[in-house]
Amino acid sequence: MSDPATSSMDILAEGNSERREHVIELLTKAYWMEIETVMSYIANAVNPDGVRAQEIKESLEQDIQEELGHAQQFASRIKELYGVVPGSLAFAAEQTFLQPPDDQVDIVHVIRGVIEAEQGAIEHYSRIVEETDAIDPVTQDMVIEILHDEQGHKRLFEGFLREYEALGLA
């Protein structure tokens, strides 16, 4: 016989199916955010032109692999929680701010788009951390680690933006 106090903390317990479904919904949104970010980062790591674009492109190349890894972590956790990782037909793009600029030397547009994407991730992942508190420490720990990465990405691109502003280019 299971201890009721322990089972209330176990997200996999039968009695927690509603809470588990909610966590799966949150993780699925996070999964799609990462997948969309990967697509946009690929475009923004290839399209920009100009002398100043190289550092941004290289940084995005590294971030692509991290963001893809995050998507894979979210997918694995969805499966562990008895969910189903959605296929591409369930995808709906939302990141208008990360679309490649018409002017391919507009690096500031790319930088600002990255900052906005990272801020959106930080806000959503912070919500997951709050909502999994005391019910799903495994998901919470995983998301805290990913949140750390996203904060680092945002901070790096805020530094790029400050540099462009100091040079009068933003």
C-alpha positions, 0 to 999 in steps of 0.5 A: 500500500502506498503512502498518501503523502508520498503519492501526492508528491509523485507526478506519475501516481494515478491520482495525479493524472490531471496535474501530469496532463497540465505539466505535459501541456507546459512541456509541449509548449516549451518543446515547440518554443525550442523547435521554432527557435532552432529554425529561426536561429538556423536562418539567422546564423546563415542569412546575415551579411557584413563584417559585424555579422560573424560573431553573431552568426557563430554564437547562434551556431552554438546556440542551435545545438543547445536549443535542439538539446533542450527540445530533446530533453523536453520531448524525453520528459513528455514521454516519461510522463506518459505523454506523446511528443507531437509531430510537425503537423501540430506545429504553429509558428509564433516567433514573428520577432525572430524572422530574418530581416529584409536587410541582411546587414540588420544585425540589431534586428537579429540581436533583439529577436534573440533577446525576445526569444530568450525572454519568452523562454525564461518566462515560460520556464519560470512558470514551469518551475513554479507549477512543478514545485512540490509535485514534479521535482524531476521536471523542475530540476531539468527546467531549472538547468535549461532556464540557466542556459536561456538566461546565459544566452539572453545575457550574451545577446544583451551584451551584443546589443549594448555594444551596438548601442555604444557604437551608435548602430542600434 
